[in-house]
Amino acid sequence: MPLRLGTTAAGLVTGYVTDALFGDPRTGHPVALFGTAAARLEHRLWADSKPRGAAYAALCTFSAVGLGVALQTATRRRPFARFLLTAASTWVVLGGRGLAAEGAEMARLLEAGDVPEARQRLSHLCARDATTLDSAELTRAATESIAENTSDAVVAPLFWGAVAGMPGLLGYRALNTLDAMVGYRSPRYRRFGWAAARADDMANLVPSRIGAALTALCAGARARESWKVWRRDGGRHPSPNAGQVEAAFAGALNIRLGGTNTYDGESETRSHLGNGHNPQPADLRRAVRLSRLVGLATVAIAAIAAPAVPWQRPGERRTGRPSAQLPAATSRRGVTS
């Protein structure tokens, strides 16, 4: 346990390592439980209305934020408990190991030529209609999803954890889950899911650009090209955020992303990102490795940036023995922040 870090930073690092070693909890995943509760609330509140959708998004998100605030407040004078809860929260909201495992499995299926199974497996990464996709399109879809979800499932949770502790971790994951549930432009969700989708866009504005910059940083010999493609092509994507990391990945891997995608029977043609070749299964494996490097870089920065909440209780020295009472005018001196 990294005791030299503050409690929040130590919790973020420990949660990241736990996710990297064990992946998502196998039963009773809190995000799945939240999704079930959100689906039930949607059944009660749904209407083809932006205000109703905004109320739904606010109720779900602020419930998660409120839980985080309660946990943060309850552990204000209990640093070890705060560390444990921050680590647990980080573990359940991160998806780095699961993302890498899905990318590796897709690469294995595509290398083996098992297109039917790869079509079914793609649903674990994205909501794209894979019914008619061939091996090349499946590879592109999986590579784009690895890039986008590196930001959504790794960089953004750690960013918000560093900024706001447990409320940031839980609130971000709630909002991102809502976007995955209702943030579509389908007839049912075009209006009801509008608020959730826009709020998720706002929450990812900074993390997606941090993710793109870290992708370039982790690109090795292609760092300059990754940066160049990101700055040139990042804004060509329909999403204000997904294109940032996808473009950086395209430059880092010397591949070309973008094209025609189909969701719920509706097709959309997106601009190409990057100057390289169409991605192959080997490039998908390289994308997984790059995603892991970006995750490592992110958790290192998050640990440095997180507020340095001390381990000792107020009024204790680092030895744990109660300190002498000090006059009011000088009682704050020597207390580690």
Stockholm file with secondary structure:
# STOCKHOLM 1.0

chainA/1-337         MPLRLGTTAAGLVTGYVTDALFGDPRTGHPVALFGTAAARLEHRLWADSKPRGAAYAALCTFSAVGLGVALQTATRRRPFARFLLTAASTWVVLGGRGLAAEGAEMARLLEAGDVPEARQRLSHLCARDATTLDSAELTRAATESIAENTSDAVVAPLFWGAVAGMPGLLGYRALNTLDAMVGYRSPRYRRFGWAAARADDMANLVPSRIGAALTALCAGARARESWKVWRRDGGRHPSPNAGQVEAAFAGALNIRLGGTNTYDGESETRSHLGNGHNPQPADLRRAVRLSRLVGLATVAIAAIAAPAVPWQRPGERRTGRPSAQLPAATSRRGVTS
#=GR chainA/1-337 SS CCTTSCHHHHHHHHHHHHHHHHCSCSSSCHHHHHHHHHHHHHHHHCCSCHHHHHHHHHHHHHHHHHHHHHHHHHTTTCHHHHHHHHHHHHHHHCCHHHHHHHHHHHHHHHHTTCHHHHHHHGGGTCCCCCTTCCHHHHHHHHHHHHHHHHIIIIIHHHHHHHHHHHHHHHHHHHHHHHHHHHCCCSTTTTTTTHHHHHHHHHHHHHHHHHHHHHHHHTTGGGHHHHHHHHHHHGGGSSSTTHHHHHHHHHHHHTBCBCCEEEETTEEEECCCBCSSBCCCHHHHHHHHHHHHHHHHHHHHHHHHHSCCCCSSCTTBCTTSSBCCCCCGGGTTTTCCC
#=GC SS_cons         CCTTSCHHHHHHHHHHHHHHHHCSCSSSCHHHHHHHHHHHHHHHHCCSCHHHHHHHHHHHHHHHHHHHHHHHHHTTTCHHHHHHHHHHHHHHHCCHHHHHHHHHHHHHHHHTTCHHHHHHHGGGTCCCCCTTCCHHHHHHHHHHHHHHHHIIIIIHHHHHHHHHHHHHHHHHHHHHHHHHHHCCCSTTTTTTTHHHHHHHHHHHHHHHHHHHHHHHHTTGGGHHHHHHHHHHHGGGSSSTTHHHHHHHHHHHHTBCBCCEEEETTEEEECCCBCSSBCCCHHHHHHHHHHHHHHHHHHHHHHHHHSCCCCSSCTTBCTTSSBCCCCCGGGTTTTCCC
//
